[in-house]
Amino acid sequence: MLGDSVRRRQRRPDRGEGRARRSSGRSRGSSRLWAWVVAALLLPFGVGYAVAALVLFPPTEEQVATATGVAVPELIGRTSGDAERELAELGLELTEATELPHPEAEPGEVIAQDPLPGQHLRPGAGVRVAVSSGPPRVRVPDVAGFPLERARELLQRLGLEVASVERQSETPTGRVIGIAPEPGTEQRLPATVTLVVSVGQPVVDDPTVPDSAAADPTAIDLLEPVDTTTVPAPPPQDPPEGDSRGAGDDPANAHFGDGVLPAYGDTSGAR
């Protein structure tokens, strides 16, 4: 009897132990519940972020290239051949080289590039460059017959400097009658073009019309000043010694012989 009662007591669970077991079971159930709640809240957020990142706002090529791409080198100032070789070494390709005039850069020198230096491209991507073709050149247009100002404006728009000279011709005044260098000539800028401009027909004298501007010789003589100054008579001179003539004799009669009228003096004896 005594042994049976002891065995029954050992089989009966302790009330405190039972309560602890029940409490631990309830706590584990609560933890699982909260884990499912958090997962249920985070799952829509994760799905929405993935849709926004991959569908609505996908990464750009530049962002992808920045992460796994090649930086574009500086190509300006190099020749097109050097630029092509450098790009090939980096795994890039020179896809286009456009020639453009440049006033200072040597022909064949890279003057622009796209993309700019420092940007990233995926391996195998292409780079475009602009290459200098040398100073700009223009062809001289034919402006013969144009008014001077209209021809000057047209040439200056092409980058040419203009000089002009005047010539007489049958072409109306102010019209271009000559161009140097000749039209169609290719000029390397800066360059100067000289325009020959008409000043009209030359003035020709008509022989049938008297020249009113000619001076009248008579009028010129009348206008010349006349010298009215009185010239004094020379003083009388004494005859040399041994001369038989008197001091009052006229020397003009000295060479006349008999029967010849004296140049001066009394002519009554001749009668």
C-alpha positions in Angstrom: 0.0 0.0 0.0 2.6 2.4 1.0 4.6 1.7 -2.2 1.7 2.3 -4.4 1.0 5.7 -2.9 4.7 6.7 -3.4 4.6 5.7 -7.0 1.4 7.7 -7.6 3.0 10.8 -6.2 6.1 10.5 -8.4 4.0 10.2 -11.5 1.9 13.3 -10.7 3.6 16.4 -12.3 4.5 19.4 -10.2 2.1 22.2 -10.6 4.9 24.9 -10.8 6.7 22.9 -13.5 3.6 22.7 -15.5 2.9 26.3 -15.4 6.5 27.1 -16.5 6.1 24.7 -19.5 2.9 26.3 -20.5 4.4 29.8 -20.2 7.4 28.9 -22.4 5.1 27.5 -25.0 3.1 30.6 -25.2 6.3 32.8 -25.5 7.6 30.7 -28.4 4.3 31.1 -30.2 4.3 34.9 -29.7 7.8 35.2 -31.2 6.8 33.2 -34.2 3.8 35.5 -34.7 5.9 38.7 -34.5 8.4 37.2 -37.0 5.6 36.6 -39.4 4.2 40.1 -38.9 7.6 41.7 -39.6 8.1 39.6 -42.6 4.7 40.5 -43.9 5.5 44.2 -43.6 9.0 44.0 -45.1 8.0 41.8 -48.1 5.9 44.5 -49.8 8.5 47.1 -49.2 11.2 44.9 -50.7 9.1 44.0 -53.7 8.3 47.7 -54.3 11.9 48.8 -54.0 13.0 46.1 -56.5 10.3 47.1 -58.9 11.3 50.8 -58.6 15.0 50.1 -59.0 14.8 47.7 -61.9 11.7 48.8 -63.8 10.7 52.4 -63.0 14.2 53.8 -62.4 16.8 51.6 -64.0 20.4 52.5 -63.8 21.8 54.6 -66.6 24.6 53.4 -68.9 27.0 55.9 -67.3 26.2 54.5 -63.8 26.8 51.0 -65.0 29.9 52.0 -66.8 31.2 53.9 -63.8 30.8 50.7 -61.8 32.4 48.4 -64.3 33.6 50.7 -67.1 36.7 52.5 -68.6 37.6 56.2 -68.0 37.9 58.1 -71.3 41.4 59.6 -71.7 42.3 63.2 -72.7 42.7 63.2 -76.5 42.7 66.9 -77.4 46.1 68.0 -78.8 47.1 64.6 -80.1 47.0 63.3 -83.6 44.1 61.1 -84.7 46.5 58.1 -85.0 47.8 58.5 -81.5 44.2 58.9 -80.1 43.1 55.7 -81.9 46.0 53.7 -80.5 45.4 54.9 -76.9 41.7 54.1 -77.1 42.5 50.6 -78.4 44.8 49.9 -75.5 42.0 50.8 -73.0 39.5 48.6 -74.8 37.7 51.5 -76.5 37.2 52.3 -80.1 37.5 55.5 -82.3 34.3 55.5 -84.1 34.3 58.8 -85.9 36.8 61.5 -86.8 35.3 64.7 -88.4 37.5 67.3 -90.0 36.9 70.9 -89.1 38.9 74.1 -89.9 40.8 75.7 -87.1 42.9 78.9 -87.3 45.8 77.6 -85.1 45.7 73.8 -84.8 47.8 71.8 -87.2 46.1 69.5 -89.7 45.3 66.1 -88.2 45.3 67.4 -84.6 42.4 66.5 -82.3 40.5 69.6 -81.3 37.4 68.1 -79.7 36.1 64.8 -78.3 32.9 63.1 -77.2 32.6 61.9 -74.4 34.6 64.3 -72.4 37.8 63.2 -70.6 37.1 61.4 -67.3 33.7 60.0 -68.2 33.3 56.2 -68.0 32.3 53.9 -70.8 31.7 50.2 -71.0 34.5 48.2 -72.7 34.2 48.3 -76.4 32.3 51.6 -76.5 33.1 54.2 -79.1 34.6 57.7 -78.9 34.1 60.5 -81.5 36.7 63.2 -82.2 37.0 66.3 -84.3 40.3 66.7 -86.2 41.7 70.0 -87.5 41.9 70.5 -91.3 44.1 73.6 -90.9 43.2 77.2 -91.3 39.8 77.9 -93.0 39.8 78.5 -96.7 37.2 80.3 -98.9 36.7 80.8 -102.6 36.6 84.4 -103.8 33.0 85.0 -105.1 32.3 86.9 -108.4 31.0 90.3 -107.3 31.7 92.1 -110.6 28.9 94.6 -111.3 27.9 94.8 -107.6 27.8 98.2 -105.9 30.9 98.6 -103.8 29.2 98.5 -100.4 27.2 95.4 -101.3 30.3 93.6 -102.5 32.3 94.6 -99.5 29.6 93.3 -97.1 29.4 89.9 -99.0 33.2 89.4 -98.9 33.5 90.4 -95.2 30.8 87.8 -94.3 33.1 85.2 -95.8 35.9 86.3 -93.5 37.8 88.2 -96.2 39.3 91.7 -95.9 38.5 94.2 -98.6 40.5 97.0 -100.3 39.4 99.1 -103.2 41.0 101.2 -106.0 39.3 103.5 -108.5 39.4 103.4 -112.2 37.7 105.3 -115.0 35.4 103.2 -117.2 32.1 103.3 -119.1 30.5 101.3 -116.2 28.3 103.5 -113.9 30.1 105.1 -111.0 30.4 103.0 -107.8 30.2 99.6 -109.5 32.8 96.8 -109.2 34.7 96.3 -112.5 37.6 94.1 -111.3 38.5 91.6 -108.6 42.0 90.5 -107.5 42.6 87.6 -107.0 40.2 86.3 -109.6 36.8 84.9 -108.7 37.0 81.2 -107.8 40.4 81.4 -106.4 40.7 79.5 -103.0 42.2 81.7 -100.3 43.5 80.8 -96.9 42.2 83.1 -94.2 43.0 85.7 -93.3 43.3 87.1 -96.9 42.6 90.4 -98.6 40.6 90.9 -101.8 41.1 94.1 -103.9 38.1 95.5 -105.7 38.4 97.8 -108.7 35.6 100.4 -108.7 34.4 102.6 -111.6 34.4 106.3 -111.2 32.6 106.9 -114.5 33.7 107.8 -118.0 36.8 110.1 -118.5 36.1 113.7 -119.4 37.0 114.4 -123.1 37.4 118.0 -124.5 35.1 118.9 -127.4 37.2 120.9 -130.0 34.1 122.6 -131.4 33.4 124.3 -128.1 35.6 127.1 -127.1 37.4 126.7 -123.9 35.9 129.4 -121.6 38.6 128.7 -119.1 41.4 129.7 -121.6 43.0 133.0 -120.8 42.9 135.9 -123.3 46.5 137.0 -124.1 45.3 140.6 -124.5 43.6 140.6 -121.2 46.8 139.2 -119.7 48.9 142.0 -121.3 46.5 144.6 -120.0 46.7 143.2 -116.6 50.4 143.1 -116.5 51.9 146.0 -114.4 53.6 148.8 -116.4 56.8 150.3 -115.1 56.3 154.1 -115.1 59.5 154.9 -113.3 61.4 157.9 -115.0 64.9 157.0 -116.0 67.3 160.0 -115.2 69.4 161.3 -118.1 73.2 160.6 -117.9 75.3 163.7 -116.8 77.2 165.5 -119.6 80.8 164.5 -120.0 83.8 166.8 -121.0 85.4 166.0 -124.4 88.8 164.4 -124.2 91.9 166.7 -124.6 92.9 167.5 -128.1 89.3 167.3 -129.4 88.6 170.5 -131.4 84.9 170.3 -130.7 83.3 172.4 -128.0 81.6 171.1 -125.0 78.2 172.0 -126.5 78.8 170.2 -129.8 76.5 167.2 -130.3 78.7 164.0 -130.6 76.0 162.5 -132.9 77.2 164.9 -135.7 80.8 164.1 -135.4 80.9 161.4 -138.1 79.0 163.4 -140.8 81.0 165.1 -143.5 80.2 168.1 -145.6 76.9 168.1 -147.3 75.3 165.7 -144.8 72.6 166.9 -142.6 73.5 166.7 -138.9 71.3 164.6 -136.8 70.5 167.5 -134.4 70.9 171.2 -134.6 69.9 173.9 -137.1 68.9 172.7 -140.6 68.5 176.2 -142.1 71.9 175.9 -144.0 70.7 172.9 -145.9 68.1 174.8 -147.7 
